[in-house]
Each structure stands twice: as C-alpha cells, then as structure tokens.
Amino acid sequence: MSDMTQINDPVISGALAALERAAQDARRIAIQTGTELVIMRNGKLCLIPPDEIADLPPLKAPTPQRGRLSGP
C-alpha cells in the first residue's frame, strides 16, 4: 500500500498524526528560536534557515485520533 494514511490500524494512524504534529512543532520552534530546521531531502540532510521555513510545502492537517488504545 503506497498511502500510509489509508491504513486502518489505530496505532499507525496515531503514530502518523503524532509525526505530523512533531514536524509542525519543529517548524514553529525553529522560527521562534531563530535556528535552522534539519530535514531530509532526496536522501541528504538539509539545513533550512528560519526565514525560509515558511516557504516549505505545507504539512497536511493532523488527522484526529480515532480511538484510544486500552491499557492493561
């Protein structure tokens, strides 16, 4: 399956949403602190200056959590 968002596993769905939130937080913090954002582009590490972060393609909105996993 090529599109991970179509997987119905709640653990994977939750993990993808968490990764999207973390990416958005990383962008926001880099801008606030004036630090470079480190990303992987075409298999290479790239440093994005804070003034260029807003020019990056937008992240899709995090999907709401469908359900919680029950504990032991």
Backbone as CSV, one residue per row, in Angstrom:
resi,resn,N_x,N_y,N_z,CA_x,CA_y,CA_z,C_x,C_y,C_z
1,MET,0.867,-1.187,0.000,0.000,0.000,0.000,0.897,1.228,0.000
2,SER,0.690,2.132,-0.920,1.575,3.277,-1.055,1.181,4.453,-0.162
3,ASP,-0.060,4.565,0.223,-0.516,5.698,1.026,-0.746,5.238,2.460
4,MET,0.159,5.641,3.359,0.081,5.210,4.758,-1.167,5.749,5.457
5,THR,-1.766,6.822,4.937,-2.941,7.390,5.599,-4.172,6.512,5.432
6,GLN,-4.118,5.543,4.512,-5.272,4.678,4.266,-5.270,3.423,5.136
7,ILE,-4.258,3.261,5.979,-4.187,2.090,6.850,-5.163,2.279,8.003
8,ASN,-5.930,1.223,8.299,-6.946,1.318,9.334,-6.452,0.933,10.726
9,ASP,-5.182,0.685,10.875,-4.620,0.329,12.179,-4.559,1.587,13.047
10,PRO,-5.223,1.589,14.217,-5.235,2.798,15.045,-3.862,3.180,15.584
11,VAL,-2.979,2.226,15.767,-1.636,2.541,16.252,-0.866,3.303,15.182
12,ILE,-0.932,2.828,13.947,-0.227,3.508,12.861,-0.854,4.876,12.593
13,SER,-2.164,4.956,12.612,-2.835,6.244,12.405,-2.413,7.245,13.472
14,GLY,-2.354,6.788,14.716,-1.931,7.667,15.805,-0.481,8.085,15.667
15,ALA,0.364,7.160,15.230,1.783,7.479,15.055,1.975,8.499,13.938
16,LEU,1.250,8.345,12.834,1.356,9.308,11.734,0.899,10.696,12.169
17,ALA,-0.189,10.757,12.919,-0.676,12.049,13.411,0.348,12.680,14.352
18,ALA,0.977,11.862,15.195,1.996,12.375,16.122,3.207,12.899,15.360
19,LEU,3.613,12.214,14.302,4.738,12.685,13.492,4.417,14.011,12.804
20,GLU,3.186,14.161,12.337,2.783,15.418,11.701,2.790,16.566,12.711
21,ARG,2.300,16.293,13.927,2.319,17.337,14.974,3.754,17.700,15.341
22,ALA,4.624,16.708,15.429,6.025,16.960,15.773,6.715,17.790,14.689
23,ALA,6.412,17.505,13.434,7.004,18.280,12.338,6.545,19.733,12.393
24,GLN,5.267,19.940,12.660,4.744,21.305,12.760,5.367,22.033,13.944
25,ASP,5.506,21.343,15.076,6.145,21.945,16.251,7.602,22.299,15.963
26,ALA,8.311,21.415,15.239,9.714,21.681,14.911,9.841,22.941,14.059
27,ARG,8.946,23.103,13.110,8.961,24.320,12.275,8.716,25.557,13.128
28,ARG,7.701,25.482,13.981,7.351,26.639,14.824,8.511,27.002,15.762
29,ILE,9.104,26.008,16.407,10.192,26.262,17.352,11.417,26.822,16.640
30,ALA,11.729,26.298,15.449,12.886,26.805,14.698,12.699,28.279,14.351
31,ILE,11.497,28.649,13.954,11.221,30.052,13.638,11.331,30.911,14.896
32,GLN,10.735,30.446,16.008,10.752,31.217,17.260,12.162,31.415,17.804
33,THR,12.999,30.396,17.667,14.341,30.466,18.248,15.404,30.928,17.257
34,GLY,15.005,31.126,16.000,15.958,31.583,15.003,16.998,30.529,14.644
35,THR,16.629,29.273,14.731,17.560,28.191,14.409,17.160,27.512,13.102
36,GLU,18.112,26.817,12.518,17.849,26.122,11.269,17.025,24.864,11.521
37,LEU,16.235,24.525,10.550,15.447,23.302,10.577,16.209,22.256,9.778
38,VAL,16.386,21.072,10.349,17.096,19.992,9.668,16.055,19.068,9.056
39,ILE,16.141,18.882,7.743,15.208,17.994,7.050,15.997,17.058,6.140
40,MET,15.335,15.997,5.707,15.919,15.077,4.740,15.292,15.382,3.391
41,ARG,16.106,15.649,2.385,15.607,15.960,1.048,16.449,15.163,0.046
42,ASN,15.779,14.290,-0.700,16.465,13.436,-1.681,17.601,12.634,-1.042
43,GLY,17.361,12.148,0.174,18.345,11.306,0.849,19.497,12.051,1.485
44,LYS,19.455,13.383,1.490,20.529,14.174,2.084,19.970,15.090,3.160
45,LEU,20.764,15.319,4.213,20.374,16.261,5.254,20.503,17.681,4.725
46,CYS,19.499,18.496,4.972,19.499,19.895,4.545,19.180,20.775,5.750
47,LEU,19.850,21.900,5.827,19.579,22.889,6.864,18.790,24.026,6.226
48,ILE,17.607,24.274,6.774,16.735,25.328,6.250,16.781,26.511,7.216
49,PRO,17.233,27.682,6.754,17.265,28.858,7.630,15.846,29.243,8.063
50,PRO,15.725,29.837,9.243,14.398,30.177,9.760,13.572,31.050,8.826
51,ASP,14.219,31.940,8.077,13.450,32.813,7.180,12.943,32.092,5.935
52,GLU,13.382,30.860,5.697,12.905,30.079,4.555,11.923,28.975,4.953
53,ILE,11.696,28.796,6.235,10.826,27.717,6.697,9.391,27.927,6.207
54,ALA,8.937,29.156,6.196,7.569,29.433,5.740,7.387,29.104,4.263
55,ASP,8.486,29.028,3.495,8.409,28.707,2.073,8.318,27.200,1.816
56,LEU,8.485,26.382,2.851,8.387,24.931,2.682,6.946,24.553,2.360
57,PRO,6.751,23.432,1.666,5.378,22.993,1.398,4.629,22.774,2.706
58,PRO,3.352,23.123,2.744,2.599,22.964,3.989,2.436,21.490,4.350
59,LEU,2.369,21.270,5.640,2.070,19.930,6.138,0.565,19.762,6.108
60,LYS,0.120,18.549,5.880,-1.331,18.346,5.926,-1.787,18.417,7.375
61,ALA,-3.014,18.776,7.572,-3.551,18.901,8.932,-3.544,17.537,9.605
62,PRO,-3.128,17.476,10.871,-3.142,16.201,11.577,-4.544,15.613,11.621
63,THR,-4.623,14.331,11.419,-5.915,13.666,11.481,-6.295,13.452,12.935
64,PRO,-7.559,13.644,13.273,-7.965,13.431,14.660,-7.792,11.970,15.032
65,GLN,-7.463,11.777,16.291,-7.295,10.409,16.771,-8.633,9.697,16.758
66,ARG,-8.673,8.515,16.152,-9.934,7.782,16.017,-10.342,7.061,17.282
67,GLY,-9.409,6.672,18.048,-9.718,5.947,19.262,-8.469,5.781,20.089
68,ARG,-8.640,5.476,21.309,-7.500,5.282,22.191,-7.298,3.800,22.403
69,LEU,-6.043,3.474,22.599,-5.748,2.082,22.913,-6.047,1.849,24.391
70,SER,-6.616,0.724,24.707,-6.889,0.436,26.101,-5.644,-0.108,26.773
71,GLY,-5.443,0.262,27.995,-4.276,-0.176,28.762,-4.489,-1.548,29.354
72,PRO,-3.434,-2.088,29.941,-3.549,-3.425,30.540,-4.459,-3.458,31.731
